Every structure is written in structure tokens, then in C-alpha cells.
């Protein structure tokens, strides 16, 4: 939504300002996707556009899970699921890592964070700066682990159900990066 305002006493000078609470177009992700390296499908549960500080559109994100998966199955890493991201602007690797570290400290007790630190360091090393239009995904599969893909290329797989349970708290934990994001993603 755009509003045009005229300054008092200054005819013909107009200011155009974007209203901060204007609704962004909704993201559109497919209703189902293939699970990497299998013929199984994952089904979209929800999607969200993440806007930082009300102005900066960062990414669209969707959560997919195997058919019949319940909220508890996802949060406890008992089912296959995937977070898919489409970046609406470039995001430097250092910002991704700083944000994830902050959210993990908010959601995990020190012992939980310590238990995944070595694996987290491997994932952080593999992360890359992303540009506008890039895509990434984090896919958890029981018995395999959490796989990071960037622009459809597998980058790294981190083993452990506990790693997935803890790492995905960034978006799905008690103190997620955005409450509305979590609510939109995990509607089941």
C-alpha cells in the first residue's frame, strides 16, 4: 500500500511513503516436494515471509513433513521434514551464523548447546553467503541426519536426532526467531 502525502504550504511537493504495516505478498511454495535421495514425498504444512524490523524482507520459508506427521513428530525429530528458504535479499554468512547462535542460546540450556557444538561448528563452516534469489533447505531424515542444500546442491549432512531437535529451535522452538513465522509454519 502506498500513500501520497502533500506538505502543508508546499503545493506540488509530494512525499511517497510506504506504510510500514502494509502486507507483503504471500509466499507461494509447491504443496509437495520430493524427499532428497528417495522417492518419498513431503507435504507443505505452512509458509511465511520473514520480515526483519518490519521493513526488511529477508526470506520466504516453508515447512514440509512426511504424510501423517504431527507437530510432536517434527519437534521431536521422529519424522522426516524440511525447511525451504527463498532469499529476497543477499545475506552474508556472518549474519546467518550470528543470528543462529543468538537463537540457539535463547532456546537451549548450556548442556544442550554443548552437546551439539562440534556438529554445529561443522555446519557453520559449510554455510555460505546467499544472494537474492538463492534457495537453501535444511532436511531432517531419521537415521540420516540434517542436510543443508544451497541452490539444490547438497553441502553437508550433520548426524543425530538430537542435533535436529536442537537446531530447528531457531524457527520452531519456544523462543523462535519470529512467533508469527513459527505459527504460520507449524499449523498442525
Secondary structure, DSSP 8 states (H G I E B T S, - for coil): -EEEEE-TT-TT-EEEEE-TT---------SEEE-TTSS-EEEEEEEEEEEETTTEEEEEEEEEEETT--HHHHHTT-S-EEEEEEESS-B-HHHHHHHHHHHHHHHS-HHHHHHHHHHHHHHHHH---B-TT-EEEEEEETTTEEEEEETTEEEEEE--HHHHHHHTHHHHSTT-S-HHHHHHH---
